[in-house]
Amino acid sequence: MGLGGISLWQLLIVLLIVVLVFGTKKIRGMGKDLGGAVKGFRDAMNDAEKNPPKLADDSEDASFETEEKQNTGAKQ
């Protein structure tokens, strides 16, 4: 028995069918695209760890809310 009740022969048969349906070029291209996506994700995660994004200053939000309350109060 292999993975979850699937034997080695069953895995080989599935692999053979996938190769026959898609062809080696298409499988190689999909693998290359997937590898590039994973590499890009890792690079982005490493970049985010080195240079964390700067959060907006809360004092600007507080002043905006105060001005908004003053403006709505004056209209009523």
Jmol script that loads the backbone (N, CA, C; Angstrom):
load data "model"
ATOM      1  N   MET A   1       0.832  -1.185   0.000  1.00  0.00           N
ATOM      2  CA  MET A   1       0.000   0.000   0.000  1.00  0.00           C
ATOM      3  C   MET A   1       0.874   1.245   0.000  1.00  0.00           C
ATOM      4  N   GLY A   2       0.403   2.257  -0.687  1.00  0.00           N
ATOM      5  CA  GLY A   2       1.134   3.516  -0.783  1.00  0.00           C
ATOM      6  C   GLY A   2       0.443   4.610   0.008  1.00  0.00           C
ATOM      7  N   LEU A   3       0.218   5.684  -0.633  1.00  0.00           N
ATOM      8  CA  LEU A   3      -0.399   6.844  -0.006  1.00  0.00           C
ATOM      9  C   LEU A   3      -1.913   6.674   0.068  1.00  0.00           C
ATOM     10  N   GLY A   4      -2.455   6.555   1.258  1.00  0.00           N
ATOM     11  CA  GLY A   4      -3.900   6.493   1.434  1.00  0.00           C
ATOM     12  C   GLY A   4      -4.562   5.344   0.700  1.00  0.00           C
ATOM     13  N   GLY A   5      -3.933   4.210   0.608  1.00  0.00           N
ATOM     14  CA  GLY A   5      -4.523   3.059  -0.057  1.00  0.00           C
ATOM     15  C   GLY A   5      -4.268   3.015  -1.554  1.00  0.00           C
ATOM     16  N   ILE A   6      -3.475   3.926  -2.096  1.00  0.00           N
ATOM     17  CA  ILE A   6      -3.153   3.934  -3.530  1.00  0.00           C
ATOM     18  C   ILE A   6      -1.791   3.265  -3.693  1.00  0.00           C
ATOM     19  N   SER A   7      -1.748   2.249  -4.508  1.00  0.00           N
ATOM     20  CA  SER A   7      -0.489   1.533  -4.698  1.00  0.00           C
ATOM     21  C   SER A   7       0.418   2.261  -5.696  1.00  0.00           C
ATOM     22  N   LEU A   8       1.641   1.835  -5.752  1.00  0.00           N
ATOM     23  CA  LEU A   8       2.616   2.425  -6.663  1.00  0.00           C
ATOM     24  C   LEU A   8       2.186   2.251  -8.112  1.00  0.00           C
ATOM     25  N   TRP A   9       1.619   1.083  -8.444  1.00  0.00           N
ATOM     26  CA  TRP A   9       1.191   0.837  -9.815  1.00  0.00           C
ATOM     27  C   TRP A   9       0.052   1.768 -10.224  1.00  0.00           C
ATOM     28  N   GLN A  10      -0.853   2.042  -9.318  1.00  0.00           N
ATOM     29  CA  GLN A  10      -1.956   2.952  -9.627  1.00  0.00           C
ATOM     30  C   GLN A  10      -1.436   4.370  -9.873  1.00  0.00           C
ATOM     31  N   LEU A  11      -0.461   4.794  -9.068  1.00  0.00           N
ATOM     32  CA  LEU A  11       0.133   6.117  -9.280  1.00  0.00           C
ATOM     33  C   LEU A  11       0.839   6.203 -10.626  1.00  0.00           C
ATOM     34  N   LEU A  12       1.543   5.141 -11.012  1.00  0.00           N
ATOM     35  CA  LEU A  12       2.228   5.133 -12.307  1.00  0.00           C
ATOM     36  C   LEU A  12       1.234   5.178 -13.466  1.00  0.00           C
ATOM     37  N   ILE A  13       0.126   4.475 -13.328  1.00  0.00           N
ATOM     38  CA  ILE A  13      -0.887   4.484 -14.391  1.00  0.00           C
ATOM     39  C   ILE A  13      -1.492   5.881 -14.522  1.00  0.00           C
ATOM     40  N   VAL A  14      -1.800   6.523 -13.408  1.00  0.00           N
ATOM     41  CA  VAL A  14      -2.344   7.886 -13.450  1.00  0.00           C
ATOM     42  C   VAL A  14      -1.328   8.832 -14.073  1.00  0.00           C
ATOM     43  N   LEU A  15      -0.065   8.722 -13.698  1.00  0.00           N
ATOM     44  CA  LEU A  15       0.988   9.564 -14.269  1.00  0.00           C
ATOM     45  C   LEU A  15       1.093   9.357 -15.783  1.00  0.00           C
ATOM     46  N   LEU A  16       1.021   8.110 -16.234  1.00  0.00           N
ATOM     47  CA  LEU A  16       1.080   7.808 -17.660  1.00  0.00           C
ATOM     48  C   LEU A  16      -0.099   8.436 -18.399  1.00  0.00           C
ATOM     49  N   ILE A  17      -1.291   8.361 -17.828  1.00  0.00           N
ATOM     50  CA  ILE A  17      -2.473   8.950 -18.470  1.00  0.00           C
ATOM     51  C   ILE A  17      -2.341  10.471 -18.540  1.00  0.00           C
ATOM     52  N   VAL A  18      -1.842  11.090 -17.482  1.00  0.00           N
ATOM     53  CA  VAL A  18      -1.652  12.547 -17.483  1.00  0.00           C
ATOM     54  C   VAL A  18      -0.656  12.951 -18.560  1.00  0.00           C
ATOM     55  N   VAL A  19       0.436  12.206 -18.686  1.00  0.00           N
ATOM     56  CA  VAL A  19       1.433  12.514 -19.717  1.00  0.00           C
ATOM     57  C   VAL A  19       0.837  12.340 -21.106  1.00  0.00           C
ATOM     58  N   LEU A  20       0.033  11.312 -21.297  1.00  0.00           N
ATOM     59  CA  LEU A  20      -0.578  11.095 -22.612  1.00  0.00           C
ATOM     60  C   LEU A  20      -1.593  12.187 -22.944  1.00  0.00           C
ATOM     61  N   VAL A  21      -2.330  12.658 -21.962  1.00  0.00           N
ATOM     62  CA  VAL A  21      -3.361  13.672 -22.221  1.00  0.00           C
ATOM     63  C   VAL A  21      -2.732  15.038 -22.456  1.00  0.00           C
ATOM     64  N   PHE A  22      -1.821  15.442 -21.589  1.00  0.00           N
ATOM     65  CA  PHE A  22      -1.274  16.794 -21.670  1.00  0.00           C
ATOM     66  C   PHE A  22       0.008  16.893 -22.484  1.00  0.00           C
ATOM     67  N   GLY A  23       0.802  15.868 -22.518  1.00  0.00           N
ATOM     68  CA  GLY A  23       2.076  15.929 -23.212  1.00  0.00           C
ATOM     69  C   GLY A  23       3.159  16.489 -22.304  1.00  0.00           C
ATOM     70  N   THR A  24       4.400  16.138 -22.604  1.00  0.00           N
ATOM     71  CA  THR A  24       5.505  16.530 -21.724  1.00  0.00           C
ATOM     72  C   THR A  24       5.784  18.022 -21.784  1.00  0.00           C
ATOM     73  N   LYS A  25       5.603  18.652 -22.944  1.00  0.00           N
ATOM     74  CA  LYS A  25       5.883  20.096 -23.061  1.00  0.00           C
ATOM     75  C   LYS A  25       4.927  20.913 -22.199  1.00  0.00           C
ATOM     76  N   LYS A  26       3.659  20.558 -22.251  1.00  0.00           N
ATOM     77  CA  LYS A  26       2.672  21.309 -21.476  1.00  0.00           C
ATOM     78  C   LYS A  26       2.890  21.092 -19.978  1.00  0.00           C
ATOM     79  N   ILE A  27       3.211  19.866 -19.570  1.00  0.00           N
ATOM     80  CA  ILE A  27       3.473  19.592 -18.153  1.00  0.00           C
ATOM     81  C   ILE A  27       4.718  20.347 -17.697  1.00  0.00           C
ATOM     82  N   ARG A  28       5.736  20.376 -18.534  1.00  0.00           N
ATOM     83  CA  ARG A  28       6.965  21.108 -18.198  1.00  0.00           C
ATOM     84  C   ARG A  28       6.672  22.601 -18.071  1.00  0.00           C
ATOM     85  N   GLY A  29       5.859  23.133 -18.975  1.00  0.00           N
ATOM     86  CA  GLY A  29       5.491  24.553 -18.913  1.00  0.00           C
ATOM     87  C   GLY A  29       4.689  24.880 -17.661  1.00  0.00           C
ATOM     88  N   MET A  30       3.749  24.001 -17.298  1.00  0.00           N
ATOM     89  CA  MET A  30       2.966  24.227 -16.083  1.00  0.00           C
ATOM     90  C   MET A  30       3.860  24.178 -14.846  1.00  0.00           C
ATOM     91  N   GLY A  31       4.814  23.254 -14.842  1.00  0.00           N
ATOM     92  CA  GLY A  31       5.743  23.168 -13.718  1.00  0.00           C
ATOM     93  C   GLY A  31       6.613  24.406 -13.611  1.00  0.00           C
ATOM     94  N   LYS A  32       7.042  24.918 -14.762  1.00  0.00           N
ATOM     95  CA  LYS A  32       7.867  26.124 -14.773  1.00  0.00           C
ATOM     96  C   LYS A  32       7.068  27.331 -14.283  1.00  0.00           C
ATOM     97  N   ASP A  33       5.816  27.445 -14.718  1.00  0.00           N
ATOM     98  CA  ASP A  33       4.953  28.543 -14.271  1.00  0.00           C
ATOM     99  C   ASP A  33       4.673  28.459 -12.771  1.00  0.00           C
ATOM    100  N   LEU A  34       4.404  27.254 -12.298  1.00  0.00           N
ATOM    101  CA  LEU A  34       4.143  27.070 -10.875  1.00  0.00           C
ATOM    102  C   LEU A  34       5.382  27.396 -10.048  1.00  0.00           C
ATOM    103  N   GLY A  35       6.548  26.954 -10.514  1.00  0.00           N
ATOM    104  CA  GLY A  35       7.794  27.262  -9.815  1.00  0.00           C
ATOM    105  C   GLY A  35       8.075  28.755  -9.793  1.00  0.00           C
ATOM    106  N   GLY A  36       7.797  29.444 -10.887  1.00  0.00           N
ATOM    107  CA  GLY A  36       7.990  30.894 -10.927  1.00  0.00           C
ATOM    108  C   GLY A  36       7.053  31.619  -9.978  1.00  0.00           C
ATOM    109  N   ALA A  37       5.823  31.122  -9.876  1.00  0.00           N
ATOM    110  CA  ALA A  37       4.853  31.739  -8.960  1.00  0.00           C
ATOM    111  C   ALA A  37       5.286  31.546  -7.510  1.00  0.00           C
ATOM    112  N   VAL A  38       5.762  30.352  -7.187  1.00  0.00           N
ATOM    113  CA  VAL A  38       6.228  30.081  -5.821  1.00  0.00           C
ATOM    114  C   VAL A  38       7.449  30.939  -5.503  1.00  0.00           C
ATOM    115  N   LYS A  39       8.364  31.076  -6.455  1.00  0.00           N
ATOM    116  CA  LYS A  39       9.555  31.896  -6.239  1.00  0.00           C
ATOM    117  C   LYS A  39       9.174  33.357  -6.041  1.00  0.00           C
ATOM    118  N   GLY A  40       8.231  33.856  -6.832  1.00  0.00           N
ATOM    119  CA  GLY A  40       7.772  35.228  -6.676  1.00  0.00           C
ATOM    120  C   GLY A  40       7.110  35.455  -5.329  1.00  0.00           C
ATOM    121  N   PHE A  41       6.336  34.476  -4.874  1.00  0.00           N
ATOM    122  CA  PHE A  41       5.691  34.579  -3.569  1.00  0.00           C
ATOM    123  C   PHE A  41       6.735  34.607  -2.463  1.00  0.00           C
ATOM    124  N   ARG A  42       7.736  33.740  -2.546  1.00  0.00           N
ATOM    125  CA  ARG A  42       8.800  33.724  -1.528  1.00  0.00           C
ATOM    126  C   ARG A  42       9.565  35.044  -1.518  1.00  0.00           C
ATOM    127  N   ASP A  43       9.871  35.554  -2.687  1.00  0.00           N
ATOM    128  CA  ASP A  43      10.590  36.835  -2.758  1.00  0.00           C
ATOM    129  C   ASP A  43       9.772  37.958  -2.135  1.00  0.00           C
ATOM    130  N   ALA A  44       8.467  37.961  -2.399  1.00  0.00           N
ATOM    131  CA  ALA A  44       7.599  38.990  -1.828  1.00  0.00           C
ATOM    132  C   ALA A  44       7.526  38.866  -0.310  1.00  0.00           C
ATOM    133  N   MET A  45       7.469  37.635   0.187  1.00  0.00           N
ATOM    134  CA  MET A  45       7.418  37.427   1.638  1.00  0.00           C
ATOM    135  C   MET A  45       8.733  37.868   2.282  1.00  0.00           C
ATOM    136  N   ASN A  46       9.859  37.539   1.661  1.00  0.00           N
ATOM    137  CA  ASN A  46      11.153  37.955   2.200  1.00  0.00           C
ATOM    138  C   ASN A  46      11.297  39.471   2.161  1.00  0.00           C
ATOM    139  N   ASP A  47      10.811  40.092   1.101  1.00  0.00           N
ATOM    140  CA  ASP A  47      10.880  41.551   0.984  1.00  0.00           C
ATOM    141  C   ASP A  47      10.012  42.211   2.052  1.00  0.00           C
ATOM    142  N   ALA A  48       8.846  41.621   2.318  1.00  0.00           N
ATOM    143  CA  ALA A  48       7.959  42.180   3.337  1.00  0.00           C
ATOM    144  C   ALA A  48       8.569  42.053   4.728  1.00  0.00           C
ATOM    145  N   GLU A  49       9.342  40.986   4.966  1.00  0.00           N
ATOM    146  CA  GLU A  49       9.991  40.823   6.264  1.00  0.00           C
ATOM    147  C   GLU A  49      11.128  41.826   6.430  1.00  0.00           C
ATOM    148  N   LYS A  50      11.852  42.081   5.353  1.00  0.00           N
ATOM    149  CA  LYS A  50      12.977  43.018   5.424  1.00  0.00           C
ATOM    150  C   LYS A  50      12.492  44.461   5.511  1.00  0.00           C
ATOM    151  N   ASN A  51      11.480  44.803   4.740  1.00  0.00           N
ATOM    152  CA  ASN A  51      10.937  46.163   4.696  1.00  0.00           C
ATOM    153  C   ASN A  51       9.447  46.108   4.981  1.00  0.00           C
ATOM    154  N   PRO A  52       9.044  46.096   6.252  1.00  0.00           N
ATOM    155  CA  PRO A  52       7.610  46.002   6.539  1.00  0.00           C
ATOM    156  C   PRO A  52       6.876  47.240   6.031  1.00  0.00           C
ATOM    157  N   PRO A  53       5.633  47.057   5.580  1.00  0.00           N
ATOM    158  CA  PRO A  53       4.875  48.200   5.070  1.00  0.00           C
ATOM    159  C   PRO A  53       4.601  49.196   6.188  1.00  0.00           C
ATOM    160  N   LYS A  54       4.664  50.470   5.849  1.00  0.00           N
ATOM    161  CA  LYS A  54       4.420  51.510   6.840  1.00  0.00           C
ATOM    162  C   LYS A  54       2.923  51.743   6.946  1.00  0.00           C
ATOM    163  N   LEU A  55       2.438  51.782   8.177  1.00  0.00           N
ATOM    164  CA  LEU A  55       1.025  52.000   8.408  1.00  0.00           C
ATOM    165  C   LEU A  55       0.726  53.488   8.388  1.00  0.00           C
ATOM    166  N   ALA A  56      -0.489  53.823   8.035  1.00  0.00           N
ATOM    167  CA  ALA A  56      -0.890  55.228   7.994  1.00  0.00           C
ATOM    168  C   ALA A  56      -0.863  55.795   9.403  1.00  0.00           C
ATOM    169  N   ASP A  57      -0.555  57.054   9.496  1.00  0.00           N
ATOM    170  CA  ASP A  57      -0.504  57.730  10.786  1.00  0.00           C
ATOM    171  C   ASP A  57      -1.925  57.918  11.299  1.00  0.00           C
ATOM    172  N   ASP A  58      -2.187  57.494  12.528  1.00  0.00           N
ATOM    173  CA  ASP A  58      -3.536  57.583  13.091  1.00  0.00           C
ATOM    174  C   ASP A  58      -3.965  59.024  13.353  1.00  0.00           C
ATOM    175  N   SER A  59      -3.022  59.924  13.546  1.00  0.00           N
ATOM    176  CA  SER A  59      -3.389  61.306  13.845  1.00  0.00           C
ATOM    177  C   SER A  59      -4.105  61.955  12.660  1.00  0.00           C
ATOM    178  N   GLU A  60      -3.760  61.553  11.430  1.00  0.00           N
ATOM    179  CA  GLU A  60      -4.445  62.095  10.258  1.00  0.00           C
ATOM    180  C   GLU A  60      -5.895  61.644  10.239  1.00  0.00           C
ATOM    181  N   ASP A  61      -6.163  60.381  10.588  1.00  0.00           N
ATOM    182  CA  ASP A  61      -7.522  59.872  10.607  1.00  0.00           C
ATOM    183  C   ASP A  61      -8.347  60.579  11.674  1.00  0.00           C
ATOM    184  N   ALA A  62      -7.743  60.831  12.830  1.00  0.00           N
ATOM    185  CA  ALA A  62      -8.466  61.474  13.917  1.00  0.00           C
ATOM    186  C   ALA A  62      -8.852  62.905  13.532  1.00  0.00           C
ATOM    187  N   SER A  63      -7.955  63.620  12.878  1.00  0.00           N
ATOM    188  CA  SER A  63      -8.279  64.991  12.490  1.00  0.00           C
ATOM    189  C   SER A  63      -9.370  65.009  11.422  1.00  0.00           C
ATOM    190  N   PHE A  64      -9.374  64.025  10.540  1.00  0.00           N
ATOM    191  CA  PHE A  64     -10.407  63.951   9.512  1.00  0.00           C
ATOM    192  C   PHE A  64     -11.766  63.701  10.154  1.00  0.00           C
ATOM    193  N   GLU A  65     -11.819  62.780  11.138  1.00  0.00           N
ATOM    194  CA  GLU A  65     -13.083  62.507  11.805  1.00  0.00           C
ATOM    195  C   GLU A  65     -13.589  63.736  12.546  1.00  0.00           C
ATOM    196  N   THR A  66     -12.696  64.493  13.178  1.00  0.00           N
ATOM    197  CA  THR A  66     -13.091  65.692  13.901  1.00  0.00           C
ATOM    198  C   THR A  66     -13.664  66.726  12.937  1.00  0.00           C
ATOM    199  N   GLU A  67     -13.005  66.937  11.803  1.00  0.00           N
ATOM    200  CA  GLU A  67     -13.494  67.891  10.812  1.00  0.00           C
ATOM    201  C   GLU A  67     -14.844  67.450  10.261  1.00  0.00           C
ATOM    202  N   GLU A  68     -15.010  66.153  10.054  1.00  0.00           N
ATOM    203  CA  GLU A  68     -16.261  65.631   9.512  1.00  0.00           C
ATOM    204  C   GLU A  68     -17.402  65.864  10.495  1.00  0.00           C
ATOM    205  N   LYS A  69     -17.156  65.633  11.774  1.00  0.00           N
ATOM    206  CA  LYS A  69     -18.189  65.854  12.788  1.00  0.00           C
ATOM    207  C   LYS A  69     -18.543  67.341  12.873  1.00  0.00           C
ATOM    208  N   GLN A  70     -17.550  68.194  12.747  1.00  0.00           N
ATOM    209  CA  GLN A  70     -17.815  69.634  12.804  1.00  0.00           C
ATOM    210  C   GLN A  70     -18.645  70.083  11.616  1.00  0.00           C
ATOM    211  N   ASN A  71     -18.316  69.555  10.449  1.00  0.00           N
ATOM    212  CA  ASN A  71     -19.051  69.931   9.232  1.00  0.00           C
ATOM    213  C   ASN A  71     -20.493  69.449   9.279  1.00  0.00           C
ATOM    214  N   THR A  72     -20.731  68.240   9.736  1.00  0.00           N
ATOM    215  CA  THR A  72     -22.099  67.733   9.793  1.00  0.00           C
ATOM    216  C   THR A  72     -22.888  68.445  10.877  1.00  0.00           C
ATOM    217  N   GLY A  73     -22.226  68.850  11.963  1.00  0.00           N
ATOM    218  CA  GLY A  73     -22.906  69.584  13.021  1.00  0.00           C
ATOM    219  C   GLY A  73     -23.335  70.959  12.574  1.00  0.00           C
ATOM    220  N   ALA A  74     -22.564  71.590  11.727  1.00  0.00           N
ATOM    221  CA  ALA A  74     -22.865  72.941  11.244  1.00  0.00           C
ATOM    222  C   ALA A  74     -24.031  72.908  10.259  1.00  0.00           C
ATOM    223  N   LYS A  75     -24.214  71.832   9.536  1.00  0.00           N
ATOM    224  CA  LYS A  75     -25.280  71.737   8.539  1.00  0.00           C
ATOM    225  C   LYS A  75     -26.633  71.529   9.199  1.00  0.00           C
ATOM    226  N   GLN A  76     -26.691  70.934  10.372  1.00  0.00           N
ATOM    227  CA  GLN A  76     -27.978  70.641  11.010  1.00  0.00           C
ATOM    228  C   GLN A  76     -28.578  71.802  11.633  1.00  0.00           C
TER     229      GLN A  76
END
end "model"
wireframe off; spacefill off
backbone 0.3
color backbone group
